[in-house]
Amino acid sequence: MKNCLTILFLFFSLFSFSQKKKEVKIVIKSKKEFVAELMSKMTVDEKIYQLVQFTSDGTTTGPKTGNNYISRIKQGKVGSVLNATGAANNREIQKINLENSRLKIPLLFGHDVIHGFKTIFPINLGMAASFDPKAVELAARIAAEEASSSGIHWTFAPMVDIARDPRWSRVSEGSGEDVFLGTQMAIANVKGFQGTDLSKKNTILACAKHFAAYGAAEAGRDYNTVDMSERVLRDTYLPPFKALADAGVKTFMTSFNEISGVPSTASKFLLRDILKGEWKFNGMVVSDYTGINEMIAHGFAKDEQDAGQLALNAGLDMDMVGAIYMNTLKKSYDEGKVSLSVIEDACKRVLDVKYDLGLFEDPYRYSDEKREKETIYKSEYLDAALDVANKSIVLLKNYNNILPLKKDQKIAFVGPLVSDQFHIIGSWAALGDRDGFATSVKEGVTKLLGDTNKITFDEGVEIQSTKRELMQKAIDNAKNADVIVAVMGERENMSGEAGSQTNIDLPGLQKEFLAELKKLGKPIVLVLMNGRPLTLSWENENMDAILETWWSGTRGGDAIAQTLFGVNNPSGKLPITFPRNVGQIPLYYNHKNTGRPYLGAADSEQKYKSRYTDSENSPLYSFGFGLSYTTFSYSNLKISSSKIKFNEKLKISVDVTNSGNYEGAEVVQLYIKDIVGSVTRPVRELKGFEKINLKKGEKRTVTFEITSEDLKFYNIAMKNTAEIGQFEIFVGSNSDAKDKVEFELIN
C-alpha cells in the first residue's frame, strides 16, 4: 500500500423478494486518482476547511485561543486537530467528524512528540551528544510506536535548526551547532518516525521544523528577528532541511522569525522558490502555532485577511490554530486575491498525507485501545531509554580519575535535583510521566547499590530559590563523606520554547552552595542536568569531575547512577560549544579566520589581533569534546592519494588504540579545511564520524571516504560546487584535533 491504496466500492443490487445475488465491483485507484476524484466533489469551502487545524482541550503548547474545536468539527470546518491524545478519545473525536462530514474525510491528529511520547528519551541535544544515529532512530521508532497507538498520526519533529547561541532556549530541541551532525540526526529521526511504509499503523508523519533559520534569532531571544546573507542561509541553515526533503519527510513547519524582513510564514522565497520549486517537495507545509496571525504584529500584514492570503499565496498549506484560513480565505477567493488553483494545491497536499497514512481506508486505524495498552511503557522501550541515556552522557572533567566512584566509598549526594523526578525528563516531554514514575538519581543509586549506610542524600538548596535553611544540614552530612556528588542544573522550563536566558550560570544559590562544599576539602563531582550549554568557568576550575547528563529522560536516574559507578563508561561528545562566558556568544567551532587571526600564546604580545582583552578566544569545552574513563590514542593517519579529481574517492584511515584501563567507546571525528576559496571558508568543518567500541588494549583502523561532493559550498557566483585547490584533513577526538594530512582537488 506504499504507492497505491485499494478502495473497495461495493455496489449492491436492491434486495428483492426473488433473492437476487449481490454484485460486487472492485475498483483499484491510485492516490492521484483517488484524491482527484474526491476533490472534484468538494466545494471551495470544504477545500479551505481541510487547511484548518484547531487545538483540543489537551496539552497546551501555545497561547490559549478558545476555539471551541468540537463545534467547528461538527460544522465540517476542521481538517486537523492538535494535542488530542488517547486511542478512545481520538476515536470519539473522529467519529464526531465522520458523522458530520459530507464526504467522510478523516481528521489528522497531531502532537509534539519530540524526544519520546510516554517513554521519554534524553532531550534531542543530549541524544545528539551520543553521535549515534542508530540510537536516535530507535528513540524515534519507539516514540512512533507509542504515539501511533494513542491515536496520533503526526508529530512536529524533528527540529533541525542549527543553533549557535545557548541563550536561545530551544537549543535543547535540536542537534546543536553543526550542519553535518545535525543532518545525520535529522535523517535518523525521520527514519524512526515514518519507517519505510507510512500505511503501517505504527508509523507517524514527521515534520521538518522550523523552516528556516529559527536558531539564528538575534541575541538568542526566542521568536526574534533573523537577518543573514543568502550564502550563510544556504551553507549553514538549509542543508538539514534539504536532506529531509530528499529523505522523504512528509511535512514541513515554518518558523516564527522573519528573514531579511519577510516572516517565514509568508516567504515565497522559502516555500515556493526553494522548498516546492528547487527541492520539488510534494508534501504539506504547516504554520507554527498562530504564526499567520502574528504577521500583523510583525508589521507585514495589515489584518487577518491580508495575513491569510499572504501565507497561502506564499505556499503555506495549513493554518495551525489561528483560524485565519477558516475565517478569511473564502472572502479572499471571492475577491480574487487567492486563486482556486492555489487553494486546491494546498488541499491536495493535506489529502495526500491522509491517504499515505491509510486514513481513507480506515479512519480509526490508529485508535486501538488494546494496542495502546500493550504498547505504552513496554519493558524493552524502558531498556532502550536507559541505553540511549547512557550513550548521551558527556564527561567534561575527571581530575585524578575520581570517577568512576567505588561502591565502598562514603558518598554525600547533594543538590536540588538529587531526588528529582519532574525536571529530569526535560521540556517537550509529551505525555511522559514525571513525579512517581521517572527515575531520580537517588532512586537510581539506591537500586544500584542496595541498602547502605555509606550514602546520604540532601538537597541543600532549591533550583532557583534564595532559601538557605537546608544548606547547613547538607554540609554537615558531607563532612563525613569521602566524596561529594552535587546534582545541579536548571528547571525543565528554563529550556524549550519561550525560555531564553541572558544569564546561563547555574541558577539560584547552587554555585554558592558548591563554594561552601569546596571549603570541606573533599573531592566534588558535579552532575549537571540542563537543556543548554552553561557557563561553567568557576565550576571547571573548582570541581574535580563534571558530568553533563542533559535532561536524560524516564530512565535518567539509572543512567547517571550507572555512569557514576562505572557500569557505563561515558562516550558522549558535545554537539555544541560551551563558552567561557556569555560575552563570547555566539561561539562555534567552524568559524571564519578573519584577516588578523589570534593564534593564542604565540600572539600574546600582539595588540592588533582578533581577540578579547579580558577573556581567551577559545571555548571552555569545544564541539566534539568528551572524555572517557579510559584513554584513546591515534596514530598512522594516512590518505589513499595526495590528489583526487571530481567524483573520485579519497580514503582516509587512522589507527585508534584503547590505551587505558577500561573498555570504552570513542567517536572518531574527521574535519576538513578548504584552504583557499572564491569566498572565505571556515577554519574546519565536520565531514565524518564513526563511533567504535574498543576493549582495553585493542587497536582498530577506522576508514573514511570523501569525494568532491563533501567539499561543496556556495561560491562567489552562488553556485553549490567544490573548487579545485588544497585541503587539510584533521582526524581526532574533537574539533581541536591536531593530526592532519593534505590533499589537492584537481580537474
CORRAKA-V707499 format. One record per helix or strand of 2 or more residues. SS is the DSSP state (A for helix, B for strand). FROM is the first residue (numbers start at 1). LEN is the number of residues. Records with the same first field share a line. If there is no record, write none. Layout:
SS->FROM-LEN + FROM-LEN
This chain:
B->4-4 + 27-4 + 52-4 + 80-3 + 108-4 + 154-2 + 207-5 + 251-4 + 258-2 + 262-2 + 284-3 + 318-3 + 394-5 + 411-4 + 455-4 + 483-7 + 523-7 + 545-4 + 632-8 + 643-3 + 650-9 + 664-11 + 685-10 + 699-8 + 713-2 + 720-2 + 725-8 + 740-7
A->31-10 + 44-6 + 69-6 + 87-14 + 124-6 + 133-17 + 169-5 + 179-16 + 214-3 + 218-3 + 230-8 + 239-9 + 264-3 + 268-11 + 295-4 + 304-11 + 324-11 + 340-17 + 369-7 + 379-14 + 399-3 + 423-3 + 441-9 + 471-8 + 492-3 + 510-9 + 537-6 + 556-9 + 582-3 + 600-4 + 708-4
